[in-house]
Amino acid sequence: MEVVVTDTAGNISEPAMVKIMVTDVNENPLPEPVTPPKTKKSSGSFGWLALLAAPLAFIRRRKVK
């Protein structure tokens, strides 16, 4: 870019070449996303025990008659 300066009396300076370089600097970087640890969503042994015990409880009620 070429620049000239004019003062209040109207005098004009010699032209000067100016080079402007712009560097993109991220001053506020985003924090790294935090992923929660994976948890196993299962009922485990208790779920299987409930499934196996349900028919036994039904049969036991019918025999009481």
N, CA, C and O atoms as a GROMACS GRO file, in nm:
protein
  260
    1MET      N    1   0.085  -0.115   0.000
    1MET     CA    2   0.000   0.000   0.000
    1MET      C    3   0.091   0.123   0.000
    1MET      O    4   0.194   0.125   0.066
    2GLU      N    5   0.051   0.223  -0.073
    2GLU     CA    6   0.128   0.348  -0.078
    2GLU      C    7   0.057   0.454   0.006
    2GLU      O    8  -0.064   0.472  -0.006
    3VAL      N    9   0.135   0.524   0.091
    3VAL     CA   10   0.078   0.622   0.184
    3VAL      C   11   0.146   0.757   0.163
    3VAL      O   12   0.267   0.765   0.146
    4VAL      N   13   0.064   0.865   0.164
    4VAL     CA   14   0.116   1.002   0.166
    4VAL      C   15   0.048   1.076   0.280
    4VAL      O   16  -0.065   1.043   0.318
    5VAL      N   17   0.117   1.176   0.335
    5VAL     CA   18   0.064   1.253   0.448
    5VAL      C   19   0.050   1.398   0.407
    5VAL      O   20   0.136   1.454   0.339
    6THR      N   21  -0.062   1.458   0.449
    6THR     CA   22  -0.086   1.600   0.424
    6THR      C   23  -0.099   1.671   0.559
    6THR      O   24  -0.174   1.627   0.646
    7ASP      N   25  -0.024   1.783   0.576
    7ASP     CA   26  -0.035   1.858   0.702
    7ASP      C   27  -0.141   1.968   0.689
    7ASP      O   28  -0.204   1.981   0.584
    8THR      N   29  -0.160   2.046   0.793
    8THR     CA   30  -0.265   2.150   0.794
    8THR      C   31  -0.237   2.263   0.695
    8THR      O   32  -0.329   2.334   0.654
    9ALA      N   33  -0.109   2.281   0.656
    9ALA     CA   34  -0.075   2.387   0.560
    9ALA      C   35  -0.093   2.339   0.416
    9ALA      O   36  -0.079   2.418   0.323
   10GLY      N   37  -0.125   2.209   0.398
   10GLY     CA   38  -0.145   2.157   0.263
   10GLY      C   39  -0.021   2.095   0.202
   10GLY      O   40  -0.025   2.056   0.085
   11ASN      N   41   0.088   2.085   0.277
   11ASN     CA   42   0.210   2.022   0.226
   11ASN      C   43   0.191   1.870   0.221
   11ASN      O   44   0.138   1.810   0.315
   12ILE      N   45   0.234   1.810   0.112
   12ILE     CA   46   0.221   1.665   0.091
   12ILE      C   47   0.358   1.601   0.100
   12ILE      O   48   0.455   1.650   0.041
   13SER      N   49   0.365   1.492   0.174
   13SER     CA   50   0.493   1.422   0.190
   13SER      C   51   0.520   1.334   0.068
   13SER      O   52   0.434   1.315  -0.018
   14GLU      N   53   0.640   1.280   0.063
   14GLU     CA   54   0.675   1.184  -0.042
   14GLU      C   55   0.597   1.054  -0.017
   14GLU      O   56   0.575   1.018   0.099
   15PRO      N   57   0.556   0.985  -0.120
   15PRO     CA   58   0.485   0.858  -0.100
   15PRO      C   59   0.577   0.753  -0.037
   15PRO      O   60   0.697   0.749  -0.066
   16ALA      N   61   0.520   0.671   0.048
   16ALA     CA   62   0.596   0.563   0.112
   16ALA      C   63   0.516   0.433   0.096
   16ALA      O   64   0.393   0.433   0.106
   17MET      N   65   0.586   0.324   0.072
   17MET     CA   66   0.522   0.193   0.060
   17MET      C   67   0.514   0.130   0.199
   17MET      O   68   0.611   0.127   0.274
   18VAL      N   69   0.397   0.083   0.231
   18VAL     CA   70   0.374   0.020   0.360
   18VAL      C   71   0.322  -0.121   0.335
   18VAL      O   72   0.231  -0.141   0.253
   19LYS      N   73   0.379  -0.218   0.405
   19LYS     CA   74   0.335  -0.357   0.393
   19LYS      C   75   0.271  -0.397   0.527
   19LYS      O   76   0.334  -0.382   0.632
   20ILE      N   77   0.148  -0.446   0.522
   20ILE     CA   78   0.076  -0.486   0.643
   20ILE      C   79   0.058  -0.637   0.640
   20ILE      O   80   0.006  -0.694   0.543
   21MET      N   81   0.101  -0.701   0.747
   21MET     CA   82   0.083  -0.846   0.759
   21MET      C   83  -0.010  -0.873   0.877
   21MET      O   84   0.011  -0.821   0.987
   22VAL      N   85  -0.111  -0.954   0.854
   22VAL     CA   86  -0.209  -0.986   0.959
   22VAL      C   87  -0.193  -1.133   0.995
   22VAL      O   88  -0.192  -1.220   0.908
   23THR      N   89  -0.182  -1.159   1.125
   23THR     CA   90  -0.172  -1.296   1.174
   23THR      C   91  -0.292  -1.322   1.265
   23THR      O   92  -0.319  -1.246   1.357
   24ASP      N   93  -0.362  -1.430   1.237
   24ASP     CA   94  -0.478  -1.467   1.318
   24ASP      C   95  -0.430  -1.539   1.444
   24ASP      O   96  -0.375  -1.649   1.435
   25VAL      N   97  -0.451  -1.477   1.560
   25VAL     CA   98  -0.412  -1.536   1.687
   25VAL      C   99  -0.538  -1.556   1.769
   25VAL      O  100  -0.612  -1.461   1.795
   26ASN      N  101  -0.562  -1.678   1.811
   26ASN     CA  102  -0.678  -1.709   1.893
   26ASN      C  103  -0.644  -1.678   2.038
   26ASN      O  104  -0.575  -1.755   2.104
   27GLU      N  105  -0.692  -1.564   2.088
   27GLU     CA  106  -0.660  -1.521   2.223
   27GLU      C  107  -0.744  -1.593   2.329
   27GLU      O  108  -0.701  -1.603   2.444
   28ASN      N  109  -0.860  -1.642   2.292
   28ASN     CA  110  -0.948  -1.714   2.385
   28ASN      C  111  -0.984  -1.849   2.326
   28ASN      O  112  -1.095  -1.866   2.275
   29PRO      N  113  -0.894  -1.947   2.332
   29PRO     CA  114  -0.925  -2.078   2.273
   29PRO      C  115  -1.036  -2.147   2.351
   29PRO      O  116  -1.049  -2.130   2.473
   30LEU      N  117  -1.116  -2.226   2.281
   30LEU     CA  118  -1.222  -2.302   2.345
   30LEU      C  119  -1.160  -2.417   2.423
   30LEU      O  120  -1.063  -2.477   2.378
   31PRO      N  121  -1.215  -2.449   2.539
   31PRO     CA  122  -1.160  -2.562   2.615
   31PRO      C  123  -1.189  -2.693   2.543
   31PRO      O  124  -1.286  -2.705   2.469
   32GLU      N  125  -1.104  -2.790   2.567
   32GLU     CA  126  -1.124  -2.922   2.507
   32GLU      C  127  -1.252  -2.983   2.565
   32GLU      O  128  -1.274  -2.976   2.686
   33PRO      N  129  -1.336  -3.044   2.482
   33PRO     CA  130  -1.457  -3.106   2.536
   33PRO      C  131  -1.423  -3.224   2.627
   33PRO      O  132  -1.333  -3.303   2.597
   34VAL      N  133  -1.495  -3.233   2.737
   34VAL     CA  134  -1.472  -3.341   2.832
   34VAL      C  135  -1.582  -3.444   2.812
   34VAL      O  136  -1.701  -3.413   2.824
   35THR      N  137  -1.542  -3.566   2.781
   35THR     CA  138  -1.639  -3.673   2.764
   35THR      C  139  -1.648  -3.752   2.893
   35THR      O  140  -1.545  -3.796   2.946
   36PRO      N  141  -1.769  -3.770   2.945
   36PRO     CA  142  -1.782  -3.845   3.070
   36PRO      C  143  -1.746  -3.992   3.047
   36PRO      O  144  -1.763  -4.044   2.936
   37PRO      N  145  -1.697  -4.059   3.150
   37PRO     CA  146  -1.663  -4.200   3.133
   37PRO      C  147  -1.789  -4.282   3.105
   37PRO      O  148  -1.896  -4.254   3.159
   38LYS      N  149  -1.774  -4.380   3.021
   38LYS     CA  150  -1.888  -4.465   2.985
   38LYS      C  151  -1.920  -4.558   3.102
   38LYS      O  152  -1.832  -4.622   3.159
   39THR      N  153  -2.048  -4.563   3.134
   39THR     CA  154  -2.092  -4.653   3.240
   39THR      C  155  -2.179  -4.762   3.179
   39THR      O  156  -2.254  -4.738   3.084
   40LYS      N  157  -2.168  -4.879   3.234
   40LYS     CA  158  -2.245  -4.991   3.183
   40LYS      C  159  -2.386  -4.982   3.240
   40LYS      O  160  -2.403  -4.977   3.362
   41LYS      N  161  -2.486  -4.980   3.156
   41LYS     CA  162  -2.624  -4.967   3.198
   41LYS      C  163  -2.690  -5.105   3.195
   41LYS      O  164  -2.766  -5.136   3.104
   42SER      N  165  -2.661  -5.187   3.294
   42SER     CA  166  -2.726  -5.316   3.298
   42SER      C  167  -2.766  -5.346   3.442
   42SER      O  168  -2.703  -5.298   3.536
   43SER      N  169  -2.869  -5.425   3.457
   43SER     CA  170  -2.916  -5.458   3.591
   43SER      C  171  -2.834  -5.572   3.651
   43SER      O  172  -2.845  -5.600   3.770
   44GLY      N  173  -2.752  -5.637   3.571
   44GLY     CA  174  -2.664  -5.741   3.622
   44GLY      C  175  -2.737  -5.861   3.677
   44GLY      O  176  -2.841  -5.901   3.625
   45SER      N  177  -2.683  -5.918   3.781
   45SER     CA  178  -2.737  -6.040   3.840
   45SER      C  179  -2.876  -6.020   3.897
   45SER      O  180  -2.960  -6.111   3.891
   46PHE      N  181  -2.903  -5.903   3.952
   46PHE     CA  182  -3.034  -5.879   4.011
   46PHE      C  183  -3.145  -5.893   3.907
   46PHE      O  184  -3.251  -5.947   3.937
   47GLY      N  185  -3.122  -5.844   3.786
   47GLY     CA  186  -3.222  -5.854   3.679
   47GLY      C  187  -3.251  -5.999   3.642
   47GLY      O  188  -3.366  -6.037   3.624
   48TRP      N  189  -3.147  -6.078   3.630
   48TRP     CA  190  -3.166  -6.220   3.596
   48TRP      C  191  -3.237  -6.294   3.710
   48TRP      O  192  -3.322  -6.379   3.685
   49LEU      N  193  -3.202  -6.261   3.832
   49LEU     CA  194  -3.266  -6.325   3.947
   49LEU      C  195  -3.415  -6.294   3.950
   49LEU      O  196  -3.497  -6.381   3.979
   50ALA      N  197  -3.452  -6.169   3.919
   50ALA     CA  198  -3.593  -6.131   3.916
   50ALA      C  199  -3.667  -6.204   3.806
   50ALA      O  200  -3.781  -6.245   3.826
   51LEU      N  201  -3.605  -6.222   3.691
   51LEU     CA  202  -3.669  -6.294   3.582
   51LEU      C  203  -3.690  -6.442   3.616
   51LEU      O  204  -3.792  -6.501   3.580
   52LEU      N  205  -3.595  -6.499   3.684
   52LEU     CA  206  -3.608  -6.642   3.720
   52LEU      C  207  -3.705  -6.663   3.835
   52LEU      O  208  -3.771  -6.767   3.841
   53ALA      N  209  -3.715  -6.568   3.927
   53ALA     CA  210  -3.800  -6.584   4.044
   53ALA      C  211  -3.947  -6.556   4.014
   53ALA      O  212  -4.033  -6.607   4.086
   54ALA      N  213  -3.978  -6.478   3.915
   54ALA     CA  214  -4.116  -6.442   3.885
   54ALA      C  215  -4.205  -6.564   3.857
   54ALA      O  216  -4.312  -6.573   3.916
   55PRO      N  217  -4.165  -6.657   3.772
   55PRO     CA  218  -4.253  -6.775   3.750
   55PRO      C  219  -4.269  -6.859   3.877
   55PRO      O  220  -4.376  -6.916   3.899
   56LEU      N  221  -4.166  -6.868   3.959
   56LEU     CA  222  -4.176  -6.948   4.082
   56LEU      C  223  -4.277  -6.887   4.177
   56LEU      O  224  -4.352  -6.960   4.242
   57ALA      N  225  -4.280  -6.756   4.187
   57ALA     CA  226  -4.376  -6.689   4.274
   57ALA      C  227  -4.518  -6.710   4.224
   57ALA      O  228  -4.609  -6.726   4.304
   58PHE      N  229  -4.538  -6.711   4.094
   58PHE     CA  230  -4.672  -6.733   4.036
   58PHE      C  231  -4.721  -6.873   4.064
   58PHE      O  232  -4.836  -6.892   4.102
   59ILE      N  233  -4.633  -6.974   4.045
   59ILE     CA  234  -4.670  -7.113   4.069
   59ILE      C  235  -4.702  -7.135   4.217
   59ILE      O  236  -4.797  -7.206   4.249
   60ARG      N  237  -4.626  -7.077   4.302
   60ARG     CA  238  -4.648  -7.095   4.446
   60ARG      C  239  -4.784  -7.038   4.489
   60ARG      O  240  -4.849  -7.096   4.576
   61ARG      N  241  -4.826  -6.929   4.432
   61ARG     CA  242  -4.957  -6.872   4.466
   61ARG      C  243  -5.070  -6.961   4.422
   61ARG      O  244  -5.172  -6.969   4.492
   62ARG      N  245  -5.057  -7.027   4.309
   62ARG     CA  246  -5.165  -7.112   4.257
   62ARG      C  247  -5.182  -7.237   4.343
   62ARG      O  248  -5.295  -7.285   4.356
   63LYS      N  249  -5.076  -7.290   4.400
   63LYS     CA  250  -5.085  -7.413   4.479
   63LYS      C  251  -5.154  -7.389   4.613
   63LYS      O  252  -5.203  -7.485   4.672
   64VAL      N  253  -5.159  -7.268   4.663
   64VAL     CA  254  -5.213  -7.239   4.795
   64VAL      C  255  -5.362  -7.267   4.802
   64VAL      O  256  -5.411  -7.292   4.912
   65LYS      N  257  -5.436  -7.265   4.696
   65LYS     CA  258  -5.582  -7.284   4.695
   65LYS      C  259  -5.626  -7.398   4.774
   65LYS      O  260  -5.746  -7.425   4.781
   0.00000   0.00000   0.00000
